[in-house]
Amino acid sequence: MLIVTGSVEARPDTIDRILELGLAHVQRSRLEPGCILHSIHRDVENELRVVFIEQWEDTKALEDHFHVPASREFVRQASALAFRPPEMSIFHAEVALIGNPAAEKRRD
């Protein structure tokens, strides 16, 4: 599984548009093959920062997502509206069973 975290910091005059674009992007992305989770959050310590959390089944699913024209357009538009360039990190992960009741239920 891949976990992606990303964020974009808006300018005060662009936050509403970034939130609108971001919400449409996550709703569209959730329908893509291999998408386990795609969510948007507003940073409670910085009201101009929007955070994205994603989970993808595998590298192919994430690469396919990056090639969707609407995904590329979202990044282009959000970057143009941002105070500074967006940030993104990608992590390869596996579910840890130790002390994770939710994972243990999935195993049963």
C-alpha positions as a printed NumPy array, in Angstrom:
array([[  0.   ,   0.   ,   0.   ],
       [  1.157,   3.541,  -0.695],
       [  0.317,   6.484,   1.533],
       [  0.484,   9.976,   0.091],
       [  0.415,  13.168,   2.108],
       [  0.218,  16.52 ,   0.456],
       [ -0.497,  20.092,   1.337],
       [ -1.009,  23.44 ,  -0.273],
       [ -1.005,  26.819,   1.42 ],
       [ -3.414,  29.259,  -0.172],
       [ -3.277,  32.995,  -0.304],
       [ -6.11 ,  34.628,   1.698],
       [ -7.958,  35.489,  -1.519],
       [ -7.668,  31.945,  -2.965],
       [ -8.513,  29.633,  -0.052],
       [-12.168,  29.183,  -1.03 ],
       [-11.239,  28.238,  -4.594],
       [ -8.534,  25.798,  -3.463],
       [-11.025,  24.133,  -1.111],
       [-13.559,  23.884,  -3.94 ],
       [-11.006,  22.419,  -6.357],
       [ -9.627,  20.074,  -3.683],
       [-13.014,  18.691,  -2.733],
       [-13.88 ,  17.997,  -6.379],
       [-10.468,  16.357,  -6.847],
       [-10.825,  13.957,  -3.904],
       [-14.388,  13.032,  -4.829],
       [-13.279,  12.227,  -8.391],
       [-10.135,  10.395,  -7.237],
       [-12.076,   8.096,  -4.893],
       [-13.693,   6.519,  -7.953],
       [-10.364,   5.526,  -9.519],
       [ -9.228,   1.877,  -9.459],
       [ -6.885,   1.196,  -6.559],
       [ -7.906,   4.192,  -4.467],
       [ -8.445,   3.126,  -0.864],
       [ -8.693,   6.613,   0.654],
       [ -8.525,  10.153,  -0.659],
       [ -9.394,  12.961,   1.733],
       [ -9.035,  16.702,   2.178],
       [ -8.557,  18.473,   5.504],
       [ -8.096,  22.028,   6.663],
       [ -5.212,  22.678,   9.053],
       [ -6.687,  23.98 ,  12.326],
       [ -3.424,  25.762,  13.14 ],
       [ -3.139,  27.484,   9.751],
       [ -6.515,  28.172,   8.141],
       [ -4.856,  28.769,   4.758],
       [ -3.248,  25.292,   4.643],
       [ -5.134,  22.384,   3.083],
       [ -3.896,  18.826,   3.662],
       [ -4.572,  15.752,   1.531],
       [ -4.237,  12.163,   2.746],
       [ -4.398,   9.291,   0.293],
       [ -4.007,   5.515,   0.323],
       [ -3.45 ,   3.531,  -2.878],
       [ -3.34 ,  -0.239,  -3.37 ],
       [ -0.08 ,  -0.175,  -5.328],
       [  2.357,   1.855,  -7.406],
       [  0.465,   1.274, -10.645],
       [ -2.76 ,   2.693,  -9.21 ],
       [ -0.949,   5.814,  -7.988],
       [  0.929,   6.274, -11.267],
       [ -2.344,   5.9  , -13.17 ],
       [ -3.856,   8.558, -10.884],
       [ -0.99 ,  10.937, -11.676],
       [ -1.703,  10.492, -15.4  ],
       [ -5.413,  11.321, -15.194],
       [ -5.818,  14.663, -17.012],
       [ -8.12 ,  16.004, -14.281],
       [ -5.479,  15.234, -11.632],
       [ -2.843,  17.125, -13.582],
       [ -5.234,  20.04 , -14.039],
       [ -5.979,  20.121, -10.307],
       [ -2.263,  20.351,  -9.51 ],
       [ -1.803,  23.087, -12.12 ],
       [ -4.682,  25.173, -10.799],
       [ -3.871,  24.665,  -7.116],
       [ -0.228,  25.578,  -7.739],
       [ -1.271,  28.799,  -9.456],
       [ -3.46 ,  29.727,  -6.468],
       [ -0.924,  28.768,  -3.801],
       [  1.17 ,  31.038,  -1.605],
       [  4.118,  28.645,  -2.095],
       [  4.596,  25.437,  -4.114],
       [  2.501,  22.481,  -2.915],
       [  4.28 ,  19.686,  -1.001],
       [  3.839,  15.943,  -1.385],
       [  5.378,  12.835,   0.2  ],
       [  4.841,   9.205,  -0.816],
       [  5.369,   6.319,   1.594],
       [  5.322,   2.575,   1.042],
       [  3.47 ,   0.998,   3.975],
       [  2.034,  -2.212,   5.276],
       [ -0.584,  -2.592,   7.972],
       [  1.022,  -3.184,  11.369],
       [ -0.879,  -5.677,  13.482],
       [  0.878,  -4.863,  16.763],
       [ -1.451,  -2.831,  18.963],
       [ -3.754,  -2.034,  16.063],
       [ -7.264,  -3.328,  16.906],
       [ -8.664,  -2.227,  13.552],
       [ -6.057,  -4.238,  11.662],
       [ -6.635,  -7.273,  13.877],
       [-10.364,  -7.201,  13.06 ],
       [ -9.533,  -7.206,   9.332],
       [ -7.372, -10.307,   9.867],
       [-10.243, -12.296,  11.446]])
